[in-house]
Every structure is written in structure tokens, then in C-alpha cells.
Amino acid sequence: MNPEHYRLLEEARRSLPDGFKVELSGDVIVMQASPSSIHQLNLSIVQRQFDVHCPVGYFTSGNSDLSSPGVGAVRNPDLTYLPEDVIDLAGHNIPAELALIAVEVVSPSNPDNDWSGKVRDYPRMGFPLYLIIDPRQKSVTLFSEPNHDRYHTRTDREFGETIHIPEPFDFDLDLSRLVPYRD
């Protein structure tokens, strides 16, 4: 993407009001309202398990702007793990390729953002793992082995099962306590 075009879009994204999760995907600015309590509970259940297996020198981060100017994307995963030395970086945007994983809980109002936009953007941005928790479908999907514009591996599980999370975490994520959205 043209650096000047990216800079203008990034400037527009940053000028939007607080209280929204604001991301950039190519020429599109994506805004979402604050998440529900079911969203937050599911995220917490997953985060507690990941935290136990977090590699030394990394920390938990939620709602951090992770950028890939060359791809023209700024994404803001619900949960990720970043190297501790990113606190030394100037500005708010952290290079996306430094993240170990992107974890998203699907929003009932905008599922296409997680299932289409992020499945497209995350491998291009260099996320080695992308985990989607979908309380609408009572399912969890792990994408891994990125290669340029797509993930080569997809693993699907239902709430109540387990899913193996590969290195650098290397554990079985228990999905038995996840809560579906209520109609």
C-alpha cells in the first residue's frame, strides 16, 4: 500500500471517537461497539489457560493496535501475546509480526469481520496462529501455518471439546466452560 495513503487512513482512524474498537483493513475502517458480558467471559476463560503457557519474555495484551503498513492493515485482536520489549517502541502501533497469536471472540453484530476480513488479513500480517471463538455456532477454530495470504491448516472443535494449541504455547485448550450467545 502507498505509504501516504496508509498514513491518511491511519490519521482518520485515530480521529474517531473513543468507546469503539477501530481497525483498518485495506481501504476500510472497521468500528465495533464495546463487547457483551458473554464475549468477555469467554475471552477470560480462554486467556486464563493461555496465560499459564505464555512463553517467558511475552505478556498478555488485549485491544492493542497491531499494524502492517505494507499490507495496509491495523488490527486490534481481543487477545494476543507480545514480546515485553515492545513497550520501548514509539507510538501506539506495534508491528503485527511480533505477536504470537490473535484470539477473537466473534461479535454477533459483525461476524464477517472475524470470519472473512481477519482470516484474510491475519496471515498477510504475519500472525502465526489465529483462534476464533464463535459463541453463535458454539465452535472454536484454529488457523495455523500462514503462507503470505492464507493459512494452510484449519482445526475446528465444538464447545465442550479440547483443541490443541501448538508451539510456542503447546497445550490443549479446554472448551468445556465456554458459553454460547443467548437468542
C-alpha positions in Angstrom: 0.0 0.0 0.0 1.1 3.5 -0.7 2.7 4.9 2.5 0.9 8.3 2.1 -2.5 6.6 1.6 -1.9 4.4 4.6 -0.9 7.5 6.7 -4.1 9.3 5.7 -6.3 6.3 6.6 -4.4 5.8 9.9 -4.9 9.5 10.7 -8.7 9.2 10.0 -8.9 6.0 12.2 -7.2 7.7 15.1 -9.5 10.7 14.9 -12.7 8.6 15.5 -14.4 8.9 18.9 -13.3 6.8 22.0 -15.5 3.9 23.1 -15.2 2.0 19.9 -12.8 -0.7 18.7 -11.4 0.8 15.5 -9.4 -1.2 12.9 -8.1 -0.7 9.4 -8.3 -3.3 6.7 -7.1 -2.0 3.3 -9.3 0.9 2.4 -11.9 0.1 5.1 -12.1 1.5 8.6 -13.9 -1.1 10.8 -15.7 0.1 14.0 -17.3 -2.0 16.7 -19.1 -1.2 19.9 -17.9 -2.5 23.3 -18.3 -6.3 23.7 -21.0 -8.1 25.7 -20.5 -9.9 29.1 -20.7 -13.3 27.3 -17.9 -12.1 25.0 -15.8 -11.0 27.9 -16.5 -14.2 29.9 -15.4 -16.4 27.0 -12.3 -14.3 26.5 -11.4 -14.6 30.1 -11.9 -18.4 30.2 -9.5 -18.7 27.2 -7.0 -16.1 28.5 -6.6 -17.9 31.8 -5.5 -21.0 30.1 -3.1 -19.3 27.7 -1.5 -17.3 30.5 -0.3 -20.5 32.1 1.5 -21.4 28.9 2.8 -18.0 27.9 6.4 -18.1 26.9 9.0 -16.2 29.0 9.5 -12.7 27.8 6.0 -12.3 26.5 2.9 -10.6 28.0 -0.8 -10.7 27.5 -2.3 -7.8 25.6 -5.9 -7.1 24.7 -7.0 -4.4 22.3 -3.6 -3.3 21.2 -3.2 -1.8 17.7 -1.1 -4.2 15.7 0.0 -2.8 12.3 1.3 -3.9 9.0 1.7 -0.8 6.9 2.9 -2.8 3.8 -0.4 -4.7 3.9 -2.4 -1.6 4.7 -3.9 -3.1 7.9 -4.2 -2.2 11.6 -6.0 -4.9 13.6 -6.8 -5.0 17.2 -7.3 -8.6 18.5 -9.3 -9.3 21.6 -6.2 -11.1 22.9 -2.6 -11.5 21.8 0.8 -12.2 23.3 3.6 -9.7 22.6 7.3 -9.5 23.5 7.9 -7.4 26.6 10.3 -5.2 24.7 7.5 -3.7 22.6 7.0 -1.2 25.4 10.1 0.5 24.1 8.5 1.2 20.7 7.5 4.7 19.9 3.8 5.4 19.1 0.8 3.2 19.5 1.1 0.7 16.6 3.0 -2.4 17.3 4.3 -4.5 14.3 1.9 -7.3 13.9 4.6 -9.9 13.1 5.8 -9.6 16.7 2.5 -11.2 18.0 2.4 -14.9 18.8 -1.3 -15.3 18.2 -4.5 -13.4 17.6 -7.6 -14.6 19.5 -11.0 -13.3 18.6 -14.5 -13.9 20.1 -17.0 -13.4 17.3 -19.3 -10.5 17.6 -23.0 -11.3 16.9 -23.4 -8.0 15.1 -20.4 -8.3 12.8 -19.2 -12.0 12.4 -17.9 -11.3 8.9 -15.1 -9.2 10.3 -13.7 -12.2 12.2 -14.5 -14.9 9.6 -13.7 -13.0 6.4 -11.7 -9.8 7.0 -9.4 -11.2 9.7 -9.0 -14.6 8.0 -7.7 -12.6 5.0 -5.6 -10.0 6.9 -4.0 -12.1 9.7 -1.9 -14.4 7.6 -0.8 -11.4 5.4 0.1 -9.5 8.6 2.3 -12.4 9.9 0.2 -13.8 12.8 1.4 -17.4 13.1 -1.9 -18.5 14.8 -5.5 -17.2 14.7 -8.0 -18.6 17.1 -11.7 -17.8 16.6 -14.2 -18.5 19.4 -17.7 -18.3 17.9 -20.5 -18.3 20.6 -23.2 -18.1 17.9 -22.1 -21.5 16.5 -20.7 -23.0 19.7 -17.4 -23.6 17.9 -13.7 -22.8 18.0 -11.5 -22.7 15.0 -7.7 -22.5 14.9 -5.9 -21.3 11.8 -2.1 -22.0 11.6 0.8 -22.3 9.2 0.4 -18.9 7.4 1.9 -18.5 4.0 1.5 -15.0 2.5 -2.2 -14.6 2.1 -3.7 -17.7 3.7 -3.4 -20.2 6.5 -2.6 -23.8 5.4 -4.1 -25.5 8.4 -7.6 -25.2 9.9 -8.8 -27.2 13.0 -12.4 -27.0 14.2 -13.8 -28.0 17.5 -17.2 -27.6 19.3 -17.7 -26.1 22.8 -17.2 -28.9 25.3 -14.2 -30.4 23.5 -10.5 -29.5 23.5 -8.3 -28.1 20.8 -4.5 -28.3 20.7 -2.7 -25.0 20.6 0.8 -25.6 19.0 4.2 -24.1 20.0 5.1 -21.8 21.5 2.2 -22.4 23.8 1.9 -26.2 23.3 -1.2 -27.2 25.3 -4.8 -28.5 25.0 -7.3 -25.6 25.4 -10.3 -26.8 27.3 -13.5 -25.5 25.7 -15.9 -27.0 28.2 -16.7 -23.8 30.1 -17.3 -21.6 27.0 -20.8 -20.0 26.9 -22.9 -19.6 23.8 -24.8 -16.4 23.0 -28.4 -16.4 24.0 -31.0 -15.7 21.4 
